């Protein structure tokens, strides 16, 4: 995957994670809160991966 694809995927995962966390907080569902937080971290990782690819080239 290219730099832009990784960054978009990261943004989507962060957004979905934020929604899961908010719903979990609102409904007192600790499992959903944890899933949301984990998905946000995954999204941040994908964005970093995209940034590294951009700095080093997409062929890594």
N, C-alpha and C positions, 0 to 999 in steps of 0.2 A: 504494500500500500504506500501511497505517496504521502508527502508532508500534509497537504491540505485534507486528504481523507482522514488521516489520524486525528487532526485537530478538530474536524467536524464531528467525528465519532466521539471524541472526548467531550465536546460541548454538549452533545446529545445525552451522553451518560451522566454528566453533571446535572443537567436539567431534570432528567428523570429521577435521579437520586435525590435532588432537592424536593421534588414533589412527593416521593415516597416518605422522606423524612418528615415533611410537613403533615402529611396524612397520618403517619404513625404517631406524631406528637399530639395531634388533635384527637385521635381515637385511643390514646394511651396504649398503643401497640408497640412494645419495645423491639419486637422482631423486625417490624417494618422500618422502624427508625434505624436499626443496625444495617439493614439491607440498603437503605438510602445512603447512609454514610459510606458504606463499602462501595456502592456504585459511583458516588462522587469521587472517591479516591481513585477508582479505576479510570474515570474520565480525566482526572488530573494527570494520571500517568500516561494516558494516550496523548494528551496535549504535549507533554514533555517529549514523548517519543517523536511526535511530529516536528517539534522544534529542533530536536537533534538531527533528524533527517534533513531538515531545511539547512542546517548549518554544515552538515557533512555531505549532503547530496542524497538523493532518493535511492541510490543504488547500494545502500548498506543493508 
